[in-house]
Amino acid sequence: MRRMVRFRSLPLRSRLAILTAVAVAAAVTASALLCWFFVRGTLMNSLDNSLRDNRMPPGRVVDQLRAGLCTTEPPASDDQVPNPFNSTVQVVSRTGASCVIQGAQSLHVTSADTDVAKGTLREALHTVTGSDGNQYRAVTLPLLNTDGAYTVARPLDEVTESLNTLGLILLAVGGLGVIGASVAGLAVARAGLKPVDRLTRTVEHIARTEDLSVRIPVHGDDEIARLSASFNAMTAALSSSQELQQQLIADAGHELRTPLTSLRTNIELLERSEMTGRALPPQDRRELLSSVKAQMGELAALIGDLQELSRPQAVQGGGPLQTVAFHEAVEAALERARLRTGPDLKITAELAPWYVRAEPGALERAVINLLDNAVKFSPPAGSVEVGLHGGELTVRDHGPGVPPEDLPHVFERFWRSTSARSLPGSGLGLSIVARTVEQADGTVRLEPASGGGTTAVVYLPGGPTPPAGDDT
């Protein structure tokens, strides 16, 4: 466990190099072992075939046996007798007794040798130990027309020496291969992890400096390239969000400054009147208090709009999407709008049933914002016409209208046309409308109305009846 923890604590480059070396070492070891065993089997088969092919003829063995040339002690070496393979020939009786005809050592008699001497086994091919302590490869064959068998053996050194040499060669080659694989693995790891290193340096730079404008170069379409592209997209989104946040703070500060300055001025006038003992005329005092009250209401509305826009889009309005009767939300908004207007302004409506997927509170607030906007720009004794047909809501006023050059900006935060800057409002109402409609997969636009004024058009997908089994 400790070794595993230590391994995981190593840099990724080192781990890749180690894993490459281990994998190559395992492959080289397996290949070397297979090669060694294959060569061993080939050499042993060659030695066995040589023993069978170059053995002493049985007739000659019998002749030497009858001539008394078979002794229990190995005969003294005779340089005149050729023995190029240093072979040994030994006769084995049924009882297991043995004598040596050729060779400088005797061989251990096994049960397989006596079985061949008894005639129960045709041949015995095995490895035996000689009297000199060395290993011999031996084949035991029956004697013709004679009770017994004879063993022909050759030293196993001629095979083991070659195998030992091969093993050393394989060990050296394998070691060099593992070292080369480690170096190559480290080089490959360095080359392959360069994009990761760039990504790491970029992330560390962003974490250190909070500079979201940095981008990672993207080359190709592999996994690293896709990761880099995703990271660039993430930083771009974060940078955009940061810019919008800074813009929102700056715009909010600018919008809050005007009512706060006016409030401060009016309150200072009231305070100076109390401190000096010089009472303001009743009419001026009432106007100051009305102005303070209006500015407090404007501040409250601005703060409410800011809170609404500061919420994530997924939770805007404070609740999940559900099936809503669009016409009922419009009716509720109309009731609230009529309470805010004077008796001179007339609001008419023609509403057809329509059901949409939206958040009820946010939808009603969006309709109220449209109505408030139409009321604000309507002339005295004017009218506002509201219609809902086929999912399309229209709110038409008879005010001065919106200049064509201002139409692309009407749904931006804090944007107010030149003619509207003297009127109350925060410049956030239409931004909230656009956000609510977008959340419900709808569309919204302002367009000039025939005969003057402006028409706000909102379309929300849905149907004239609620979905089956849906509680509304």
URLIN-V966783 format. One line per field, one symbol per residue. ss: DSSP state (@ for helix, = for strand, . for the rest). psi: psi as a letter, one per 30 degrees, with the letter a starting at -180 (. if undefined). burial: b if it has 9 or more other ideal C-beta (glycine too) atoms within 8 Angstrom, else e. Layout:
ss = ???
psi = ???
burial = ???
This chain:
ss = .@@@@@@@@..@@@@@@@@@@@@@@@@@@@@@@@@@@@@@@@@@@@@@@@@@@....@@@@@@@@@....=................=====.....=====....=...@@@@@@@@....========....========......=======.@@@@@@@@@@@@@@@@@@@@@@@@@@@@@@@@@@@@.@@@@@@@@@@@@@@@@.............@@@@@@@@@@@@@@@@@@@@@@@@@@@@@@@@@@@@@@@@@@@@@@@@@@@@@@.....@@@@@@@@@@@@@@@@@@@@@@@@@@@@@..@@@@@@...====@@@@@@@@@@@@@@@.....======...====.@@@@@@@@@@@@@@@@@@.....=======..=====.......@@@@@@........@@@........@@@@@@@@@@@...======.....======..==.........
psi = eeeeeeefflleeeeeeeeeeeeeeeeeeeeeeeeeeeeeeeeeeeeeeeeeeglkkeeeeeeeefgggjlfkklkkjffjkifghlkkkkklffflllkeklgllkkkleeeeeeefgfkekkjlklklfgflkkkkkklkkkgkjalkkkllkfefeeeeeeeeeeeeeeeeeeeeeeeeeeeeeeeeefgeeeeeeeeeeeeeeefhjgfklkkkkagaeeeeeeeeeeeeeeeeeeeeeeeeeeeeeeeeefeeeeeeeeeeeeeeeeeeefgjklkeeeeeeeeeeeeeeeeeeeeeeeeeeeffkkefgkfgllklkkjeeeeeeeeeeeeeffllffkkjlkjkkkkkljlkeeeeeeeeeeeeeeeeegklkgalkkkkjkhgjkkjklhaflkkeffefffglkgkklefffflllfgfefeeeeeeeeeghalklklkkkglakkkkkkkkblfllkkgkk.
burial = eeeeeebeebebbebbbbbbbebbbeebbeebeebbeebbeebbeebbebbeeebbebeebbebbeeeebeeebbeeeeeeeeeebbbbbbbbeebebbbbbbebbbeebebbbbbbeeebeebebebebeeebbbbbbbbbbeeeebbbbbbbbbebbbebbeebbeebbebbeebbeebbebbbebbbeebebbebbeebbebbeeeeebebebeeeeeeebbbbbbebbeebbebbeebeeeebbeebbebbbeebbebbeebbebbeebeeeeeebeeeebeebeebbebbbebbebbeebbebbebeeeebbeeeebbbbbbebbbbbbebbeeeeeeebebebebbebbbbbbbbbbbbbbbbbbbbbbbbbeeebbbbbbbeebbbbbbbbbebbeeebbeebbebbbebeebeeeebbbbbbbbbbbbbbbbebebebebbeeebbbbbbbbbbeeebeeeeee
